[in-house]
């Protein structure tokens, strides 16, 4: 449904999508209107409640959508991602169970608490996975949007001259 209306749509977790709203930076009212329209189209055509989180990156947008109720839209202004994520638990980080356990053992329960640690200390203690999680906790997510592939079809045709009746 959304792929036919927007230039780039990526499938996230089941039931989740990332939309490319590039060009609407600083135009929060327009982004809000587009997302409300898409949510209404999903409700009307698919009879599903849709929630939209709009932010400058995937992780912040997903957190925004998870923090509000069904059929609602939340737009995070550019630069507010870190402050917004501050109160979330570390359990929202897309990391392994071992990493979650280690964060708990270190007494790190909130994203804000984790984000305030020095990056060098995080890398030394938690490795590459911890470093990536630390960036997410700080509202920094540089993962690009990877649009899904639409079904493609190709068609070819060839016209031939009409057949000859005889060799002359």
Secondary structure, 3 states (H helix, E strand, C coil): CCCCCCCCEEECCCCCEEECCCCCCCCHHHHHHHHHHHHHHHHHHHCCCCCEEECCCHHHHHHHHHCCCCCCEEECCCCCHHHHHCCCEHHHCCCCHHHHHHHHHCCCCEHHHHHCCCHHHHHHHHHHHHHHHHHHHCCCCCCCCCCCCCCCCCCCCCCCCCCCCCCC
